[in-house]
Amino acid sequence: MSCNRWLHVQRRNATDGCDIFGHVVPDSIAREIVIDAPPERVWAIVTEAQHLAGWFSDEAEIDLRPGGAMLLTWHAHGTYRGRVETVEAPHTFAFRWLRREDAEGSTLVVMTLTPEGASTRLRVVESGFADLTWPEDERTRHADENRVGWGVELAELRAYAVR
């Protein structure tokens, strides 16, 4: 049995009175940072291939329109596909991660940019983990890896933005 780090649901077994611990995969991850750059600059950094390859992946291709394709390559981890869902410059950008082997297994990443003085508050929410049709331990591992990954990537974005 896998261990979910976020939530354990305790229920009482009606037949023997024993406690049973079930696991619930988190449906979303949310991260928020303030970047010392205006929204227009942050928008370019999160939506343009040359910038994505500077802080997020090693290589990037993006057709920046709803339904457009994304291709993100990490030399150490492989190439991953995505599909652009929302483009509302310079406030909201959303895309779906598409699992390499299973185009139906996807999570939705929504980036919301809000001006905050001369800076930008960037909120990233990745959702859909609970709806993936993968085994629970895979969904839990995927959510955990992405939770950690967004923390690392957003720190890299913040540093990239001020170069």
N, C-alpha and C positions, 0 to 999 in steps of 0.2 A: 504494500500500500504506500502511495506517495504521501508526502507531507506538504500541505499547503501552508505557506508562511503567513497568509493574510487573514484567513477566516476559518474557524472551526465551528461547525454547528453541532450542538449537543442535543440529542433527542433520547427519550427513554424508550427502550424496547418494551412493548406492551406485554409480551409473553413471559419474559423472565426478569424484568425490572433492571436489567443491566444498562449502563450508559453506552451509547454507540456514538462515535465521533465520525461525522461525514465531512467531506471536503467540498468547498465551493470555490471554483475558479473565479478570480476577479474578472469583471467584465471590462474594466478600463484602468488605464494608467494616466495620471495627470501630472505634468511638470510645468513649473512657471519660473521664468527668470526675467530680470531687467537687463537690457543691453544698452550700452552707452553709444547709441546710434539712433538716428531718426527712423520712423517706420518705413520710409521709402528705401533706405539702405538695407534694413533687415529683410524687407520683402524681396529684394534682389538676391540676397544671400540664401534665402530659403526656397527660391523658385528658379534660379538660373543655374544651368548645368556647370558652368565654369566655377561658380561659387560652391555649389553642392560638393564638387570634387575637392574643394579646399578645406572643408570642415567635416563633412558627413561621410562620404564614400571616397574611394580612390579614383573612380571614374563615374561619370553621370551623363545620362541623356534624358531629356524631358521635352515633351510636346505640351506646352503650357496652355491647355484648354480643357474644358470638361470632356472626359472620354479619352484624352491624350495618354500616350504611353510614357512610362518612366522605366529606365533601366539603370540600376545602381550596382556598381561592382566594387567589392572589397577584395583586394588581391589575396588576403589570407582566408576569406570566408566564402567567396563565390559571387555570383551575379544574381540579383533579385529583381523581379518585375513589379511594377506598380501601375496603377491607373489613376489619372488625375480626376478628381470628383468636383472640386469647387475652386474657382479662381475669382476672387473679389478683391482686386488690388486696391490699396495695400493693406487690407484688413484680414482676409480669411483665405487660407489655402488648405485644401484637403486632398488626400490621396488614399487609395487602398493598396496595402501590401498584398501581393499575390504570391502565395507559396509556390515555389518552383515546380513541384510535382502536381499541385492541385489548385487550379485557378479559382475554384469555389471557396477554398479555405483562405479567407482574407480578414484583415483587421483594417479599420478606418482610422487614419491619422488626421486630426484637424489642428491646424496652427492658426491661432488668433493673435493678431498684433494690435496693441492698443498704445497710442501715444501717452507718454508720461513725462511731461516737461520736454527736455531735449532728448530723452531716451525712449525706449520702446519696451513695453511689457509683452513678452511672448509666452503664450500659454499653449502647451501641446497636450492633446488628449488622444490617446490611442485606445480604441474600444473594439469590442467584438470578440474578445477572447472566450467568453462563456458560450458563444454560438458556434465556435469552431467544432467540426465534427471529428476531431482527433481524440485519442484517448486522454483521459483527465490528466495523467502525469505529463503528457506532451504539452497540453494547453497550459498547465501550471508552469512548466519549465520555460515555455515560450514567453509567457507573461513576465516571469521573473527576469529572464535574460533581457527583454525589452525595457523593463523598468530600470534595470542597471544601465543598459545601453543608452537610454535617453538622458540619464544624468551625465554620462561621459560626453555624449555628442553635444549636448547643450552647453556644457562648459567649453568645448572646442569652438562652438559657434560664437560664444561671447568673446573669446580670445581672437578669433578670426575677424570679427566685426570691427575691432579697434586697431587692426594693423594698418 
